């Protein structure tokens, strides 16, 4: 969007840019706001030179965004309970909210039906197939669609947050003015910290820009000022991003900030929990009233004492069966045709949207080709027995650790180049899903190699050919 607007003002309207276009990178190692922070600094430099005036560059504490009070537990507690049950249901179990109203701010309250591990117990990575009920929801979805799930914080983190912020978990939060999106107007502190505030998130640079205003200890104030300066960005990265230090752990380190923090700025400092998106890994052709996701349980170590965990995956992994789960469904980016072959590249959990497609097209005349990659045929070939039964599906595997030389999906694409080129010539659609780090680029390069080796194209023409496929949506990617 920003690129389009920039081009419109520059080329269409004849505007002259005072600075090159700046784009943030959500996966930048120093945080999504790093590049924008540098760009804004450059913008101020330009404006100060051109306008011959100085601008205030540090964040000032503006009036609180939301007005609310926190009251001790009292008679309003019953109202709290009636306001935080998500989607209400009557005694017949039918939803009182129409399907068209299920959204990010009005999620559907599902139930956890089943979850089973699809990697061996000996394997280091715990990957699970998790199933949720859609009974009476009215949801319909197609292969490639995405389910968004709202996780909750752990009881341990909630107790620690209440301790650091000096809050009683049974106290009641009441909003006087505009309410925060998705939050009820009245709820308990426990519900606020458990379901809504992302207390386990990695703090952004803005967090430190606001906190510096509440630091009364000179050493702490100086430290925060260093963090938010351009020269201090490496120090901030080493303190926060590299060890994945959380909001709670930062507050625990700086006593003067937490002791003097104005609670009205809680929503400025701590973001709301964002729903996590998962490609739906099942088809309504096989299971009409439920959906499944393929989920890796995220847990890893840094220099911090506690393991770092993925909030949503660990929330679901530890959830008892039949527990309520808030979710909603959105249309995905993949568009799967029915009248031409489909080449799917899905290493690891990237196979999820393709499992949905395979289930919906099993037994049809359509040719389906899946390049699936994992570490070992024995430990993490998720759906081997299921896929072997499907006649119109050809699965080509890449087991990276089953031999001395590591083999990945991009190697298999080149090895089966004649078959891949034949499918492309016959109008096949290529769909790539999975980790966004290196795989998408390497897979694209593999397809270019096939174009050169099998199609006789030059390097330049192979790049143009793949670009043309992308433009015509014959080469689609969905990575995370």
Buried (B, 14 or more C-beta within 10 A) or exposed (E): EEEEEBEEEEEEEEEEEEEEEBEBEEEBEBBEBBBBBBBBEEBBEEBEEEEEEEEEEEBEEEEBEBEBEBEEBEEEBEBBEEEBEBBEBEEEEEBEBEEEEBBEEBBBBBBBBEBEEBBEEEBEBBBBBBBBBBBBBEBEBBBBBBBBBBBBBBEEBBEBBBEBBEBBBBBBBBBEEEBBEBBBBBBBBBBBBBBBBBBBBBBBBBBBBBBBBBBEBEEBBEBBBBBBBEEBBEEBBEBBBBBBBBBBBBBBEBBBBBBEBEBBBBBBBBBBBBBBBBBBBBBBEEBEEBBBBBBBBBBEEEEEEEEBBBBBBBBBBEBEEEEBBBBBBEEBBBEBEEEBBBBBBBBBBBBBBBBBBBBBBBEEEBBBBBBBBBBBEEBBBBBEEEBEEBEBBBBBBBBBEBEEEEBBBBBBBBBBBEBBBEBBEEEBBBBBBBEBEEBBEBBBBBBBBBBBBBBEBEEEBBBEBBEEBBEEEBBBBBEE
